[in-house]
Amino acid sequence: QVQLVESGGGLVQAGGSLRLSCAASGSTFSINTMGWYRQAPGKQRELVASISSGGITNYTDSVKGRFAISGDNAKNTVYLQMNSLKPEDTAVYYCLSRVRIGSLLGLYDYWGQGTQVTVSS
């Protein structure tokens, strides 16, 4: 079992910045990928950014050049630095950790509880 603890959401004016953190804990797991998803009211959850254990990153087009994802493998923690925030970035942001558990085959997904990001115009 893997637990994820998110922090860093809040209210910010357009053009401002926020930094989200997500720490994974548990026993006998290794991280394959960690990422951030978001879900705005009335919309589907969408991938914002992801990072592999090898440091390969992926971003949705709408945040390229504004958001940066990074990871600390030693701490099993992923960060999302969000700059030049826009009102359309308002959503609940969820952390995803895709892991291997012990000797089990396959990858398993664990989600954080979500953190609200609100950008005012």
Biopython code that builds the backbone (N, CA, C, O; Angstrom):
import numpy as np
from Bio.PDB.StructureBuilder import StructureBuilder

atoms = [
    (1, "GLN", "N", (0.843, -1.200, 0.000)),
    (1, "GLN", "CA", (0.000, 0.000, 0.000)),
    (1, "GLN", "C", (0.871, 1.239, 0.000)),
    (1, "GLN", "O", (1.910, 1.295, 0.657)),
    (2, "VAL", "N", (0.424, 2.231, -0.751)),
    (2, "VAL", "CA", (1.177, 3.477, -0.872)),
    (2, "VAL", "C", (0.255, 4.620, -0.474)),
    (2, "VAL", "O", (-0.898, 4.672, -0.902)),
    (3, "GLN", "N", (0.750, 5.513, 0.324)),
    (3, "GLN", "CA", (-0.012, 6.701, 0.709)),
    (3, "GLN", "C", (0.627, 7.930, 0.077)),
    (3, "GLN", "O", (1.851, 8.053, 0.022)),
    (4, "LEU", "N", (-0.212, 8.829, -0.393)),
    (4, "LEU", "CA", (0.255, 10.072, -0.997)),
    (4, "LEU", "C", (-0.278, 11.249, -0.183)),
    (4, "LEU", "O", (-1.457, 11.297, 0.165)),
    (5, "VAL", "N", (0.591, 12.173, 0.107)),
    (5, "VAL", "CA", (0.196, 13.384, 0.824)),
    (5, "VAL", "C", (0.558, 14.585, -0.026)),
    (5, "VAL", "O", (1.722, 14.803, -0.362)),
    (6, "GLU", "N", (-0.458, 15.359, -0.366)),
    (6, "GLU", "CA", (-0.275, 16.528, -1.215)),
    (6, "GLU", "C", (-0.310, 17.795, -0.372)),
    (6, "GLU", "O", (-0.926, 17.835, 0.693)),
    (7, "SER", "N", (0.357, 18.819, -0.864)),
    (7, "SER", "CA", (0.294, 20.122, -0.217)),
    (7, "SER", "C", (0.606, 21.198, -1.238)),
    (7, "SER", "O", (1.152, 20.923, -2.307)),
    (8, "GLY", "N", (0.247, 22.438, -0.891)),
    (8, "GLY", "CA", (0.661, 23.579, -1.693)),
    (8, "GLY", "C", (-0.422, 24.271, -2.486)),
    (8, "GLY", "O", (-0.142, 25.283, -3.128)),
    (9, "GLY", "N", (-1.640, 23.777, -2.473)),
    (9, "GLY", "CA", (-2.697, 24.468, -3.207)),
    (9, "GLY", "C", (-3.094, 25.749, -2.509)),
    (9, "GLY", "O", (-2.608, 26.058, -1.421)),
    (10, "GLY", "N", (-3.990, 26.498, -3.152)),
    (10, "GLY", "CA", (-4.458, 27.732, -2.550)),
    (10, "GLY", "C", (-5.057, 28.675, -3.560)),
    (10, "GLY", "O", (-5.352, 28.298, -4.693)),
    (11, "LEU", "N", (-5.232, 29.916, -3.128)),
    (11, "LEU", "CA", (-5.807, 30.975, -3.956)),
    (11, "LEU", "C", (-4.703, 31.941, -4.362)),
    (11, "LEU", "O", (-3.912, 32.388, -3.531)),
    (12, "VAL", "N", (-4.661, 32.255, -5.647)),
    (12, "VAL", "CA", (-3.637, 33.161, -6.158)),
    (12, "VAL", "C", (-4.244, 34.004, -7.272)),
    (12, "VAL", "O", (-5.176, 33.574, -7.951)),
    (13, "GLN", "N", (-3.719, 35.182, -7.450)),
    (13, "GLN", "CA", (-4.168, 36.027, -8.550)),
    (13, "GLN", "C", (-3.538, 35.580, -9.862)),
    (13, "GLN", "O", (-2.468, 34.971, -9.883)),
    (14, "ALA", "N", (-4.221, 35.894, -10.949)),
    (14, "ALA", "CA", (-3.685, 35.584, -12.272)),
    (14, "ALA", "C", (-2.280, 36.170, -12.416)),
    (14, "ALA", "O", (-2.021, 37.307, -12.020)),
    (15, "GLY", "N", (-1.384, 35.375, -12.987)),
    (15, "GLY", "CA", (-0.006, 35.783, -13.132)),
    (15, "GLY", "C", (0.880, 35.337, -11.983)),
    (15, "GLY", "O", (2.105, 35.433, -12.064)),
    (16, "GLY", "N", (0.271, 34.855, -10.921)),
    (16, "GLY", "CA", (1.020, 34.419, -9.757)),
    (16, "GLY", "C", (1.548, 33.006, -9.888)),
    (16, "GLY", "O", (1.436, 32.375, -10.939)),
    (17, "SER", "N", (2.129, 32.519, -8.794)),
    (17, "SER", "CA", (2.773, 31.203, -8.787)),
    (17, "SER", "C", (2.338, 30.400, -7.569)),
    (17, "SER", "O", (2.004, 30.951, -6.521)),
    (18, "LEU", "N", (2.353, 29.111, -7.736)),
    (18, "LEU", "CA", (2.144, 28.170, -6.644)),
    (18, "LEU", "C", (3.047, 26.970, -6.875)),
    (18, "LEU", "O", (3.430, 26.675, -8.007)),
    (19, "ARG", "N", (3.381, 26.286, -5.795)),
    (19, "ARG", "CA", (4.175, 25.062, -5.886)),
    (19, "ARG", "C", (3.455, 23.955, -5.144)),
    (19, "ARG", "O", (3.178, 24.066, -3.950)),
    (20, "LEU", "N", (3.154, 22.888, -5.866)),
    (20, "LEU", "CA", (2.512, 21.726, -5.267)),
    (20, "LEU", "C", (3.570, 20.672, -4.951)),
    (20, "LEU", "O", (4.558, 20.519, -5.669)),
    (21, "SER", "N", (3.334, 19.951, -3.859)),
    (21, "SER", "CA", (4.211, 18.850, -3.474)),
    (21, "SER", "C", (3.377, 17.607, -3.239)),
    (21, "SER", "O", (2.223, 17.692, -2.820)),
    (22, "CYS", "N", (3.966, 16.452, -3.512)),
    (22, "CYS", "CA", (3.290, 15.179, -3.263)),
    (22, "CYS", "C", (4.339, 14.178, -2.814)),
    (22, "CYS", "O", (5.274, 13.865, -3.551)),
    (23, "ALA", "N", (4.174, 13.680, -1.596)),
    (23, "ALA", "CA", (5.112, 12.722, -1.031)),
    (23, "ALA", "C", (4.458, 11.347, -0.926)),
    (23, "ALA", "O", (3.351, 11.213, -0.405)),
    (24, "ALA", "N", (5.149, 10.341, -1.420)),
    (24, "ALA", "CA", (4.662, 8.969, -1.366)),
    (24, "ALA", "C", (5.365, 8.212, -0.252)),
    (24, "ALA", "O", (6.571, 8.351, -0.051)),
    (25, "SER", "N", (4.597, 7.414, 0.463)),
    (25, "SER", "CA", (5.187, 6.598, 1.530)),
    (25, "SER", "C", (4.517, 5.233, 1.546)),
    (25, "SER", "O", (3.416, 5.052, 1.026)),
    (26, "GLY", "N", (5.202, 4.290, 2.148)),
    (26, "GLY", "CA", (4.688, 2.934, 2.218)),
    (26, "GLY", "C", (5.844, 1.975, 2.337)),
    (26, "GLY", "O", (6.956, 2.370, 2.686)),
    (27, "SER", "N", (5.584, 0.712, 2.048)),
    (27, "SER", "CA", (6.653, -0.269, 2.151)),
    (27, "SER", "C", (6.778, -1.045, 0.844)),
    (27, "SER", "O", (5.801, -1.239, 0.121)),
    (28, "THR", "N", (7.969, -1.470, 0.567)),
    (28, "THR", "CA", (8.301, -2.324, -0.578)),
    (28, "THR", "C", (7.674, -1.862, -1.881)),
    (28, "THR", "O", (7.018, -2.642, -2.571)),
    (29, "PHE", "N", (7.873, -0.603, -2.217)),
    (29, "PHE", "CA", (7.416, -0.141, -3.511)),
    (29, "PHE", "C", (8.529, 0.645, -4.183)),
    (29, "PHE", "O", (9.430, 1.170, -3.529)),
    (30, "SER", "N", (8.445, 0.711, -5.492)),
    (30, "SER", "CA", (9.370, 1.539, -6.253)),
    (30, "SER", "C", (8.557, 2.319, -7.273)),
    (30, "SER", "O", (7.645, 1.785, -7.904)),
    (31, "ILE", "N", (8.897, 3.563, -7.420)),
    (31, "ILE", "CA", (8.119, 4.442, -8.277)),
    (31, "ILE", "C", (8.530, 4.299, -9.729)),
    (31, "ILE", "O", (9.714, 4.344, -10.064)),
    (32, "ASN", "N", (7.534, 4.127, -10.585)),
    (32, "ASN", "CA", (7.766, 4.110, -12.021)),
    (32, "ASN", "C", (7.563, 5.508, -12.594)),
    (32, "ASN", "O", (8.395, 6.016, -13.345)),
    (33, "THR", "N", (6.441, 6.116, -12.225)),
    (33, "THR", "CA", (6.087, 7.451, -12.728)),
    (33, "THR", "C", (5.286, 8.169, -11.660)),
    (33, "THR", "O", (4.515, 7.548, -10.928)),
    (34, "MET", "N", (5.467, 9.462, -11.573)),
    (34, "MET", "CA", (4.593, 10.293, -10.756)),
    (34, "MET", "C", (4.077, 11.437, -11.613)),
    (34, "MET", "O", (4.759, 11.894, -12.531)),
    (35, "GLY", "N", (2.894, 11.887, -11.315)),
    (35, "GLY", "CA", (2.314, 12.939, -12.142)),
    (35, "GLY", "C", (1.249, 13.721, -11.431)),
    (35, "GLY", "O", (0.825, 13.380, -10.326)),
    (36, "TRP", "N", (0.829, 14.765, -12.079)),
    (36, "TRP", "CA", (-0.239, 15.623, -11.584)),
    (36, "TRP", "C", (-1.356, 15.656, -12.614)),
    (36, "TRP", "O", (-1.120, 15.865, -13.804)),
    (37, "TYR", "N", (-2.560, 15.451, -12.142)),
    (37, "TYR", "CA", (-3.768, 15.584, -12.937)),
    (37, "TYR", "C", (-4.604, 16.703, -12.327)),
    (37, "TYR", "O", (-4.397, 17.088, -11.176)),
    (38, "ARG", "N", (-5.545, 17.217, -13.104)),
    (38, "ARG", "CA", (-6.456, 18.207, -12.557)),
    (38, "ARG", "C", (-7.858, 17.990, -13.092)),
    (38, "ARG", "O", (-8.062, 17.454, -14.182)),
    (39, "GLN", "N", (-8.810, 18.421, -12.296)),
    (39, "GLN", "CA", (-10.206, 18.296, -12.687)),
    (39, "GLN", "C", (-10.941, 19.570, -12.306)),
    (39, "GLN", "O", (-11.068, 19.905, -11.128)),
    (40, "ALA", "N", (-11.421, 20.269, -13.321)),
    (40, "ALA", "CA", (-12.231, 21.464, -13.111)),
    (40, "ALA", "C", (-13.701, 21.053, -13.044)),
    (40, "ALA", "O", (-14.070, 19.996, -13.556)),
    (41, "PRO", "N", (-14.535, 21.871, -12.424)),
    (41, "PRO", "CA", (-15.963, 21.546, -12.327)),
    (41, "PRO", "C", (-16.584, 21.282, -13.694)),
    (41, "PRO", "O", (-16.442, 22.090, -14.611)),
    (42, "GLY", "N", (-17.267, 20.161, -13.826)),
    (42, "GLY", "CA", (-17.944, 19.831, -15.070)),
    (42, "GLY", "C", (-17.036, 19.296, -16.159)),
    (42, "GLY", "O", (-17.481, 19.067, -17.284)),
    (43, "LYS", "N", (-15.772, 19.096, -15.836)),
    (43, "LYS", "CA", (-14.834, 18.606, -16.843)),
    (43, "LYS", "C", (-14.212, 17.292, -16.406)),
    (43, "LYS", "O", (-14.251, 16.925, -15.231)),
    (44, "GLN", "N", (-13.637, 16.590, -17.375)),
    (44, "GLN", "CA", (-12.956, 15.344, -17.058)),
    (44, "GLN", "C", (-11.581, 15.631, -16.462)),
    (44, "GLN", "O", (-10.977, 16.676, -16.699)),
    (45, "ARG", "N", (-11.120, 14.675, -15.690)),
    (45, "ARG", "CA", (-9.771, 14.792, -15.149)),
    (45, "ARG", "C", (-8.779, 14.684, -16.292)),
    (45, "ARG", "O", (-8.921, 13.831, -17.168)),
    (46, "GLU", "N", (-7.766, 15.556, -16.285)),
    (46, "GLU", "CA", (-6.784, 15.568, -17.362)),
    (46, "GLU", "C", (-5.365, 15.549, -16.787)),
    (46, "GLU", "O", (-5.109, 16.044, -15.690)),
    (47, "LEU", "N", (-4.473, 14.974, -17.552)),
    (47, "LEU", "CA", (-3.058, 14.965, -17.170)),
    (47, "LEU", "C", (-2.496, 16.371, -17.337)),
    (47, "LEU", "O", (-2.705, 17.018, -18.363)),
    (48, "VAL", "N", (-1.791, 16.827, -16.331)),
    (48, "VAL", "CA", (-1.096, 18.115, -16.401)),
    (48, "VAL", "C", (0.372, 17.898, -16.738)),
    (48, "VAL", "O", (0.902, 18.492, -17.677)),
    (49, "ALA", "N", (1.018, 17.042, -15.961)),
    (49, "ALA", "CA", (2.442, 16.777, -16.167)),
    (49, "ALA", "C", (2.801, 15.471, -15.477)),
    (49, "ALA", "O", (2.169, 15.069, -14.500)),
    (50, "SER", "N", (3.822, 14.823, -16.004)),
    (50, "SER", "CA", (4.316, 13.599, -15.381)),
    (50, "SER", "C", (5.819, 13.545, -15.493)),
    (50, "SER", "O", (6.426, 14.210, -16.333)),
    (51, "ILE", "N", (6.417, 12.729, -14.616)),
    (51, "ILE", "CA", (7.855, 12.541, -14.638)),
    (51, "ILE", "C", (8.145, 11.089, -14.303)),
    (51, "ILE", "O", (7.580, 10.532, -13.361)),
    (52, "SER", "N", (9.035, 10.477, -15.085)),
    (52, "SER", "CA", (9.394, 9.092, -14.834)),
    (52, "SER", "C", (10.521, 9.027, -13.814)),
    (52, "SER", "O", (11.131, 10.045, -13.486)),
    (53, "SER", "N", (10.793, 7.835, -13.317)),
    (53, "SER", "CA", (11.886, 7.673, -12.362)),
    (53, "SER", "C", (13.214, 8.036, -12.996)),
    (53, "SER", "O", (14.171, 8.364, -12.294)),
    (54, "GLY", "N", (13.282, 7.982, -14.313)),
    (54, "GLY", "CA", (14.500, 8.365, -15.010)),
    (54, "GLY", "C", (14.564, 9.833, -15.373)),
    (54, "GLY", "O", (15.530, 10.287, -15.985)),
    (55, "GLY", "N", (13.527, 10.580, -14.994)),
    (55, "GLY", "CA", (13.549, 12.023, -15.201)),
    (55, "GLY", "C", (12.914, 12.512, -16.498)),
    (55, "GLY", "O", (13.011, 13.694, -16.826)),
    (56, "ILE", "N", (12.275, 11.630, -17.227)),
    (56, "ILE", "CA", (11.612, 12.042, -18.460)),
    (56, "ILE", "C", (10.285, 12.710, -18.102)),
    (56, "ILE", "O", (9.477, 12.159, -17.354)),
    (57, "THR", "N", (10.080, 13.905, -18.649)),
    (57, "THR", "CA", (8.891, 14.686, -18.309)),
    (57, "THR", "C", (7.934, 14.778, -19.500)),
    (57, "THR", "O", (8.319, 14.641, -20.661)),
    (58, "ASN", "N", (6.691, 15.013, -19.156)),
    (58, "ASN", "CA", (5.648, 15.152, -20.172)),
    (58, "ASN", "C", (4.654, 16.191, -19.668)),
    (58, "ASN", "O", (4.281, 16.177, -18.495)),
    (59, "TYR", "N", (4.222, 17.092, -20.550)),
    (59, "TYR", "CA", (3.296, 18.163, -20.169)),
    (59, "TYR", "C", (2.144, 18.242, -21.152)),
    (59, "TYR", "O", (2.305, 17.967, -22.341)),
    (60, "THR", "N", (0.993, 18.617, -20.648)),
    (60, "THR", "CA", (-0.085, 18.946, -21.556)),
    (60, "THR", "C", (0.214, 20.299, -22.183)),
    (60, "THR", "O", (0.856, 21.148, -21.563)),
    (61, "ASP", "N", (-0.250, 20.500, -23.407)),
    (61, "ASP", "CA", (0.151, 21.685, -24.167)),
    (61, "ASP", "C", (-0.175, 22.997, -23.448)),
    (61, "ASP", "O", (0.586, 23.960, -23.539)),
    (62, "SER", "N", (-1.288, 23.034, -22.743)),
    (62, "SER", "CA", (-1.735, 24.299, -22.150)),
    (62, "SER", "C", (-0.841, 24.801, -21.022)),
    (62, "SER", "O", (-0.963, 25.957, -20.618)),
    (63, "VAL", "N", (0.053, 23.965, -20.504)),
    (63, "VAL", "CA", (0.907, 24.399, -19.398)),
    (63, "VAL", "C", (2.381, 24.457, -19.776)),
    (63, "VAL", "O", (3.217, 24.857, -18.965)),
    (64, "LYS", "N", (2.700, 24.064, -20.989)),
    (64, "LYS", "CA", (4.106, 24.089, -21.420)),
    (64, "LYS", "C", (4.655, 25.510, -21.342)),
    (64, "LYS", "O", (4.016, 26.466, -21.783)),
    (65, "GLY", "N", (5.839, 25.625, -20.777)),
    (65, "GLY", "CA", (6.460, 26.926, -20.627)),
    (65, "GLY", "C", (6.048, 27.663, -19.367)),
    (65, "GLY", "O", (6.660, 28.670, -19.011)),
    (66, "ARG", "N", (5.020, 27.176, -18.686)),
    (66, "ARG", "CA", (4.562, 27.819, -17.446)),
    (66, "ARG", "C", (4.741, 26.926, -16.222)),
    (66, "ARG", "O", (5.059, 27.413, -15.137)),
    (67, "PHE", "N", (4.541, 25.643, -16.391)),
    (67, "PHE", "CA", (4.649, 24.694, -15.283)),
    (67, "PHE", "C", (5.922, 23.868, -15.438)),
    (67, "PHE", "O", (6.390, 23.620, -16.549)),
    (68, "ALA", "N", (6.468, 23.452, -14.309)),
    (68, "ALA", "CA", (7.635, 22.581, -14.319)),
    (68, "ALA", "C", (7.463, 21.498, -13.265)),
    (68, "ALA", "O", (7.200, 21.790, -12.098)),
    (69, "ILE", "N", (7.614, 20.243, -13.686)),
    (69, "ILE", "CA", (7.524, 19.124, -12.756)),
    (69, "ILE", "C", (8.931, 18.642, -12.446)),
    (69, "ILE", "O", (9.796, 18.605, -13.321)),
    (70, "SER", "N", (9.148, 18.276, -11.198)),
    (70, "SER", "CA", (10.448, 17.755, -10.799)),
    (70, "SER", "C", (10.229, 16.715, -9.709)),
    (70, "SER", "O", (9.175, 16.659, -9.077)),
    (71, "GLY", "N", (11.249, 15.900, -9.509)),
    (71, "GLY", "CA", (11.112, 14.839, -8.520)),
    (71, "GLY", "C", (12.359, 14.684, -7.691)),
    (71, "GLY", "O", (13.466, 15.007, -8.121)),
    (72, "ASP", "N", (12.154, 14.183, -6.491)),
    (72, "ASP", "CA", (13.256, 13.845, -5.597)),
    (72, "ASP", "C", (13.119, 12.364, -5.293)),
    (72, "ASP", "O", (12.320, 11.971, -4.444)),
    (73, "ASN", "N", (13.900, 11.538, -5.987)),
    (73, "ASN", "CA", (13.760, 10.087, -5.842)),
    (73, "ASN", "C", (14.046, 9.622, -4.417)),
    (73, "ASN", "O", (13.406, 8.691, -3.928)),
    (74, "ALA", "N", (14.993, 10.259, -3.756)),
    (74, "ALA", "CA", (15.354, 9.857, -2.397)),
    (74, "ALA", "C", (14.192, 10.069, -1.425)),
    (74, "ALA", "O", (14.048, 9.339, -0.444)),
    (75, "LYS", "N", (13.366, 11.081, -1.713)),
    (75, "LYS", "CA", (12.244, 11.409, -0.835)),
    (75, "LYS", "C", (10.916, 10.904, -1.388)),
    (75, "LYS", "O", (9.871, 11.111, -0.770)),
    (76, "ASN", "N", (10.942, 10.247, -2.537)),
    (76, "ASN", "CA", (9.701, 9.798, -3.191)),
    (76, "ASN", "C", (8.697, 10.943, -3.293)),
    (76, "ASN", "O", (7.511, 10.780, -3.006)),
    (77, "THR", "N", (9.191, 12.077, -3.699)),
    (77, "THR", "CA", (8.373, 13.287, -3.733)),
    (77, "THR", "C", (8.424, 13.899, -5.128)),
    (77, "THR", "O", (9.463, 13.898, -5.788)),
    (78, "VAL", "N", (7.281, 14.419, -5.558)),
    (78, "VAL", "CA", (7.202, 15.125, -6.826)),
    (78, "VAL", "C", (6.669, 16.526, -6.566)),
    (78, "VAL", "O", (5.834, 16.740, -5.688)),
    (79, "TYR", "N", (7.168, 17.465, -7.344)),
    (79, "TYR", "CA", (6.788, 18.869, -7.204)),
    (79, "TYR", "C", (6.229, 19.373, -8.525)),
    (79, "TYR", "O", (6.618, 18.910, -9.597)),
    (80, "LEU", "N", (5.324, 20.314, -8.432)),
    (80, "LEU", "CA", (4.822, 20.991, -9.619)),
    (80, "LEU", "C", (4.902, 22.486, -9.369)),
    (80, "LEU", "O", (4.123, 23.043, -8.596)),
    (81, "GLN", "N", (5.848, 23.126, -10.030)),
    (81, "GLN", "CA", (5.982, 24.578, -9.948)),
    (81, "GLN", "C", (5.093, 25.187, -11.018)),
    (81, "GLN", "O", (5.264, 24.921, -12.207)),
    (82, "MET", "N", (4.151, 26.000, -10.591)),
    (82, "MET", "CA", (3.190, 26.589, -11.511)),
    (82, "MET", "C", (3.385, 28.097, -11.531)),
    (82, "MET", "O", (3.165, 28.776, -10.529)),
    (83, "ASN", "N", (3.798, 28.609, -12.672)),
    (83, "ASN", "CA", (4.023, 30.043, -12.852)),
    (83, "ASN", "C", (3.036, 30.599, -13.869)),
    (83, "ASN", "O", (2.403, 29.855, -14.618)),
    (84, "SER", "N", (2.919, 31.912, -13.878)),
    (84, "SER", "CA", (2.032, 32.594, -14.829)),
    (84, "SER", "C", (0.647, 31.952, -14.843)),
    (84, "SER", "O", (0.092, 31.661, -15.902)),
    (85, "LEU", "N", (0.109, 31.742, -13.666)),
    (85, "LEU", "CA", (-1.164, 31.050, -13.551)),
    (85, "LEU", "C", (-2.293, 31.856, -14.179)),
    (85, "LEU", "O", (-2.302, 33.087, -14.145)),
    (86, "LYS", "N", (-3.234, 31.131, -14.748)),
    (86, "LYS", "CA", (-4.393, 31.715, -15.424)),
    (86, "LYS", "C", (-5.673, 31.227, -14.742)),
    (86, "LYS", "O", (-5.670, 30.172, -14.108)),
    (87, "PRO", "N", (-6.744, 31.969, -14.864)),
    (87, "PRO", "CA", (-8.019, 31.510, -14.272)),
    (87, "PRO", "C", (-8.424, 30.123, -14.757)),
    (87, "PRO", "O", (-9.049, 29.362, -14.019)),
    (88, "GLU", "N", (-8.071, 29.798, -15.991)),
    (88, "GLU", "CA", (-8.433, 28.474, -16.514)),
    (88, "GLU", "C", (-7.613, 27.350, -15.910)),
    (88, "GLU", "O", (-7.892, 26.181, -16.178)),
    (89, "ASP", "N", (-6.621, 27.665, -15.112)),
    (89, "ASP", "CA", (-5.873, 26.640, -14.369)),
    (89, "ASP", "C", (-6.599, 26.228, -13.087)),
    (89, "ASP", "O", (-6.189, 25.287, -12.408)),
    (90, "THR", "N", (-7.675, 26.936, -12.764)),
    (90, "THR", "CA", (-8.431, 26.612, -11.559)),
    (90, "THR", "C", (-9.002, 25.202, -11.646)),
    (90, "THR", "O", (-9.691, 24.853, -12.605)),
    (91, "ALA", "N", (-8.705, 24.399, -10.631)),
    (91, "ALA", "CA", (-9.133, 23.005, -10.612)),
    (91, "ALA", "C", (-8.675, 22.368, -9.301)),
    (91, "ALA", "O", (-7.918, 22.957, -8.530)),
    (92, "VAL", "N", (-9.154, 21.160, -9.079)),
    (92, "VAL", "CA", (-8.563, 20.326, -8.038)),
    (92, "VAL", "C", (-7.429, 19.539, -8.685)),
    (92, "VAL", "O", (-7.620, 18.874, -9.703)),
    (93, "TYR", "N", (-6.270, 19.625, -8.091)),
    (93, "TYR", "CA", (-5.093, 18.951, -8.614)),
    (93, "TYR", "C", (-4.839, 17.675, -7.810)),
    (93, "TYR", "O", (-4.802, 17.688, -6.580)),
    (94, "TYR", "N", (-4.667, 16.584, -8.536)),
    (94, "TYR", "CA", (-4.462, 15.273, -7.923)),
    (94, "TYR", "C", (-3.088, 14.738, -8.294)),
    (94, "TYR", "O", (-2.648, 14.840, -9.439)),
    (95, "CYS", "N", (-2.433, 14.176, -7.319)),
    (95, "CYS", "CA", (-1.153, 13.511, -7.530)),
    (95, "CYS", "C", (-1.406, 12.033, -7.837)),
    (95, "CYS", "O", (-2.243, 11.390, -7.203)),
    (96, "LEU", "N", (-0.679, 11.514, -8.805)),
    (96, "LEU", "CA", (-0.735, 10.093, -9.143)),
    (96, "LEU", "C", (0.652, 9.503, -8.990)),
    (96, "LEU", "O", (1.639, 10.084, -9.441)),
    (97, "SER", "N", (0.721, 8.350, -8.354)),
    (97, "SER", "CA", (1.971, 7.608, -8.275)),
    (97, "SER", "C", (1.745, 6.227, -8.868)),
    (97, "SER", "O", (0.881, 5.478, -8.412)),
    (98, "ARG", "N", (2.520, 5.900, -9.875)),
    (98, "ARG", "CA", (2.430, 4.590, -10.528)),
    (98, "ARG", "C", (3.644, 3.789, -10.074)),
    (98, "ARG", "O", (4.782, 4.176, -10.340)),
    (99, "VAL", "N", (3.406, 2.683, -9.395)),
    (99, "VAL", "CA", (4.498, 2.006, -8.694)),
    (99, "VAL", "C", (4.515, 0.515, -8.990)),
    (99, "VAL", "O", (3.538, -0.068, -9.460)),
    (100, "ARG", "N", (5.656, -0.071, -8.699)),
    (100, "ARG", "CA", (5.795, -1.520, -8.607)),
    (100, "ARG", "C", (5.784, -1.862, -7.122)),
    (100, "ARG", "O", (6.359, -1.143, -6.305)),
    (101, "ILE", "N", (5.135, -2.949, -6.786)),
    (101, "ILE", "CA", (5.048, -3.346, -5.387)),
    (101, "ILE", "C", (5.683, -4.708, -5.200)),
    (101, "ILE", "O", (5.197, -5.718, -5.708)),
    (102, "GLY", "N", (6.779, -4.714, -4.459)),
    (102, "GLY", "CA", (7.473, -5.955, -4.161)),
    (102, "GLY", "C", (7.753, -6.754, -5.407)),
    (102, "GLY", "O", (8.273, -6.225, -6.389)),
    (103, "SER", "N", (7.406, -8.044, -5.371)),
    (103, "SER", "CA", (7.636, -8.936, -6.503)),
    (103, "SER", "C", (6.399, -9.077, -7.389)),
    (103, "SER", "O", (6.386, -9.892, -8.311)),
    (104, "LEU", "N", (5.366, -8.289, -7.114)),
    (104, "LEU", "CA", (4.139, -8.385, -7.915)),
    (104, "LEU", "C", (4.376, -7.908, -9.334)),
    (104, "LEU", "O", (5.147, -6.977, -9.565)),
    (105, "LEU", "N", (3.716, -8.546, -10.276)),
    (105, "LEU", "CA", (3.815, -8.114, -11.655)),
    (105, "LEU", "C", (2.946, -6.889, -11.884)),
    (105, "LEU", "O", (1.942, -6.680, -11.203)),
    (106, "GLY", "N", (3.353, -6.089, -12.853)),
    (106, "GLY", "CA", (2.545, -4.959, -13.254)),
    (106, "GLY", "C", (2.792, -3.702, -12.448)),
    (106, "GLY", "O", (3.615, -3.672, -11.533)),
    (107, "LEU", "N", (2.059, -2.669, -12.813)),
    (107, "LEU", "CA", (2.149, -1.375, -12.156)),
    (107, "LEU", "C", (0.822, -1.052, -11.481)),
    (107, "LEU", "O", (-0.245, -1.443, -11.956)),
    (108, "TYR", "N", (0.905, -0.344, -10.383)),
    (108, "TYR", "CA", (-0.284, -0.011, -9.610)),
    (108, "TYR", "C", (-0.363, 1.501, -9.439)),
    (108, "TYR", "O", (0.645, 2.163, -9.194)),
    (109, "ASP", "N", (-1.569, 2.037, -9.571)),
    (109, "ASP", "CA", (-1.789, 3.476, -9.464)),
    (109, "ASP", "C", (-2.370, 3.838, -8.105)),
    (109, "ASP", "O", (-3.300, 3.196, -7.617)),
    (110, "TYR", "N", (-1.806, 4.872, -7.511)),
    (110, "TYR", "CA", (-2.326, 5.427, -6.266)),
    (110, "TYR", "C", (-2.535, 6.930, -6.458)),
    (110, "TYR", "O", (-1.728, 7.622, -7.078)),
    (111, "TRP", "N", (-3.644, 7.400, -5.905)),
    (111, "TRP", "CA", (-4.015, 8.815, -6.057)),
    (111, "TRP", "C", (-3.965, 9.541, -4.712)),
    (111, "TRP", "O", (-4.251, 8.968, -3.661)),
    (112, "GLY", "N", (-3.594, 10.812, -4.781)),
    (112, "GLY", "CA", (-3.693, 11.665, -3.620)),
    (112, "GLY", "C", (-5.118, 12.150, -3.426)),
    (112, "GLY", "O", (-6.001, 11.871, -4.237)),
    (113, "GLN", "N", (-5.326, 12.878, -2.343)),
    (113, "GLN", "CA", (-6.670, 13.301, -1.984)),
    (113, "GLN", "C", (-7.126, 14.533, -2.760)),
    (113, "GLN", "O", (-8.307, 14.881, -2.742)),
    (114, "GLY", "N", (-6.215, 15.172, -3.422)),
    (114, "GLY", "CA", (-6.536, 16.366, -4.204)),
    (114, "GLY", "C", (-6.302, 17.643, -3.422)),
    (114, "GLY", "O", (-6.515, 17.692, -2.211)),
    (115, "THR", "N", (-5.865, 18.668, -4.118)),
    (115, "THR", "CA", (-5.653, 19.979, -3.504)),
    (115, "THR", "C", (-6.216, 21.038, -4.451)),
    (115, "THR", "O", (-5.976, 21.000, -5.657)),
    (116, "GLN", "N", (-6.964, 21.978, -3.887)),
    (116, "GLN", "CA", (-7.634, 22.993, -4.697)),
    (116, "GLN", "C", (-6.668, 24.100, -5.091)),
    (116, "GLN", "O", (-5.941, 24.641, -4.258)),
    (117, "VAL", "N", (-6.676, 24.424, -6.371)),
    (117, "VAL", "CA", (-5.946, 25.582, -6.880)),
    (117, "VAL", "C", (-6.982, 26.517, -7.512)),
    (117, "VAL", "O", (-7.709, 26.131, -8.427)),
    (118, "THR", "N", (-7.031, 27.732, -7.014)),
    (118, "THR", "CA", (-7.967, 28.721, -7.523)),
    (118, "THR", "C", (-7.194, 29.952, -7.972)),
    (118, "THR", "O", (-6.432, 30.538, -7.203)),
    (119, "VAL", "N", (-7.401, 30.336, -9.224)),
    (119, "VAL", "CA", (-6.723, 31.493, -9.787)),
    (119, "VAL", "C", (-7.776, 32.553, -10.098)),
    (119, "VAL", "O", (-8.672, 32.338, -10.913)),
    (120, "SER", "N", (-7.652, 33.683, -9.443)),
    (120, "SER", "CA", (-8.618, 34.758, -9.635)),
    (120, "SER", "C", (-8.140, 35.716, -10.718)),
    (120, "SER", "O", (-6.940, 35.927, -10.896)),
    (121, "SER", "N", (-9.093, 36.289, -11.433)),
    (121, "SER", "CA", (-8.736, 37.199, -12.529)),
    (121, "SER", "C", (-8.621, 38.632, -12.049)),
    (121, "SER", "O", (-8.328, 39.528, -12.841)),
]
sb = StructureBuilder()
sb.init_structure("model")
sb.init_model(0)
sb.init_chain("A")
sb.init_seg("    ")
for serial, (resi, resn, name, xyz) in enumerate(atoms, 1):
    if name == "N":
        sb.init_residue(resn, " ", resi, " ")
    sb.init_atom(name, np.array(xyz, "f"), 0.0, 1.0, " ", f" {name:<3s}", serial, name[0])
structure = sb.get_structure()
